Amino acid sequence: LYFSAQEGILIFYHIKDLQYEIKICADISQPISSLMFSPDYTSLLLVTDQGTVYSYRPAHSGEAVKLLDTSSSCFLAADFLTPGNNCCVSVTISGELQVWSLEDGTFLSKINLGTEVQET
């Protein structure tokens, strides 16, 4: 079980029967608004309210890697772009969808929806 604390800490609970272990996986020092696993469960996207997106690979037990920082563009949400695990998509409040490479955070493409987007 992965979850985040308000302080921006990614925590893993390993639960087996009535026993559990707690492990702090990453500290990104920004409140995490959402966590999304890739379709094959090899990567975890950590999304902050400020528009920063991090990637964490549980099998590698390393630090979270900053992929992109969209803080200046009224960032609303991000998720994996499937099929595959190589890209993510973000959306701004103004309705701009952006596609990013998960390998190095390179901006790949965008399209404007022509309408504002609201969080539900």
C-alpha positions as CSV (number, residue, x, y, z in Angstrom):
1,L,0.0,0.0,0.0
2,Y,1.5,3.4,-1.1
3,F,0.2,6.7,0.3
4,S,1.4,10.2,0.8
5,A,1.6,12.4,3.8
6,Q,0.7,16.1,3.7
7,E,4.4,17.0,3.9
8,G,5.2,15.4,0.5
9,I,6.4,12.1,1.8
10,L,5.7,8.9,-0.1
11,I,5.2,6.0,2.3
12,F,4.9,2.2,1.6
13,Y,3.1,-0.1,4.0
14,H,4.0,-3.8,3.5
15,I,1.1,-5.7,5.0
16,K,1.3,-9.5,5.6
17,D,-1.3,-11.2,7.7
18,L,-1.5,-9.1,10.9
19,Q,2.0,-7.7,10.6
20,Y,3.1,-4.6,8.7
21,E,6.3,-2.7,7.9
22,I,6.5,1.0,7.1
23,K,9.1,2.4,4.7
24,I,9.6,6.0,3.7
25,C,10.2,5.9,-0.1
26,A,10.7,9.5,-1.1
27,D,10.4,13.0,0.3
28,I,9.6,15.6,-2.4
29,S,8.8,18.5,0.1
30,Q,5.6,19.4,-1.6
31,P,2.1,18.2,-0.8
32,I,1.2,15.3,-3.1
33,S,-2.3,15.6,-4.6
34,S,-2.4,12.3,-6.4
35,L,-0.6,9.0,-7.1
36,M,-1.0,6.9,-10.2
37,F,0.6,3.6,-11.1
38,S,1.6,2.9,-14.7
39,P,-0.5,0.2,-16.4
40,D,2.2,-2.4,-15.7
41,Y,2.8,-1.2,-12.1
42,T,6.5,-0.5,-12.7
43,S,6.3,3.3,-12.2
44,L,4.3,5.6,-9.9
45,L,3.5,9.2,-10.8
46,L,3.5,11.6,-7.9
47,V,1.6,14.8,-8.7
48,T,1.6,18.0,-6.6
49,D,-0.9,20.8,-6.4
50,Q,1.9,23.1,-7.6
51,G,2.1,21.3,-10.9
52,T,5.3,19.3,-10.4
53,V,5.2,15.6,-11.5
54,Y,7.7,13.1,-10.2
55,S,8.3,9.5,-11.2
56,Y,9.1,6.8,-8.6
57,R,10.0,3.2,-9.5
58,P,9.3,0.9,-6.6
59,A,11.5,-1.9,-7.9
60,H,14.5,0.4,-7.9
61,S,13.9,1.9,-4.4
62,G,15.5,5.1,-5.4
63,E,14.5,8.7,-5.0
64,A,11.6,10.2,-6.9
65,V,12.8,11.9,-10.1
66,K,11.3,15.2,-11.1
67,L,9.9,14.9,-14.6
68,L,8.3,18.2,-15.2
69,D,7.3,21.4,-13.5
70,T,4.3,23.2,-14.9
71,S,3.7,25.5,-12.0
72,S,3.4,28.6,-14.3
73,S,0.5,27.1,-16.4
74,C,-2.4,26.6,-14.0
75,F,-1.8,22.8,-13.8
76,L,-4.7,20.7,-12.9
77,A,-3.8,17.0,-13.3
78,A,-1.6,14.4,-14.9
79,D,-1.8,10.7,-15.7
80,F,0.0,8.0,-17.8
81,L,-0.8,8.0,-21.5
82,T,-1.5,4.4,-22.5
83,P,-0.7,2.0,-24.1
84,G,2.8,1.8,-22.7
85,N,4.6,3.6,-19.9
86,N,6.7,6.1,-21.9
87,C,4.5,9.2,-21.8
88,C,2.2,11.1,-19.5
89,V,-0.4,13.7,-20.2
90,S,-1.2,16.8,-18.2
91,V,-4.0,19.2,-18.4
92,T,-4.2,22.9,-17.4
93,I,-7.2,24.8,-16.2
94,S,-7.3,26.7,-19.5
95,G,-7.9,23.4,-21.4
96,E,-4.4,22.7,-22.8
97,L,-3.5,19.0,-22.9
98,Q,0.3,18.4,-22.9
99,V,2.2,15.2,-23.6
100,W,5.5,14.6,-21.8
101,S,8.2,11.9,-22.1
102,L,8.6,9.9,-18.9
103,E,12.2,9.1,-19.7
104,D,13.5,12.7,-19.3
105,G,10.6,15.0,-19.0
106,T,10.8,16.3,-22.5
107,F,7.7,18.1,-23.8
108,L,6.4,16.2,-26.8
109,S,3.1,17.7,-27.9
110,K,0.0,19.8,-26.9
111,I,-3.5,20.4,-28.0
112,N,-5.9,23.1,-26.8
113,L,-9.4,21.9,-26.0
114,G,-10.9,25.3,-26.5
115,T,-12.6,25.3,-23.1
116,E,-11.8,25.6,-19.5
117,V,-11.3,22.4,-17.5
118,Q,-12.7,22.0,-13.9
119,E,-11.6,19.5,-11.3
120,T,-14.4,17.1,-10.2
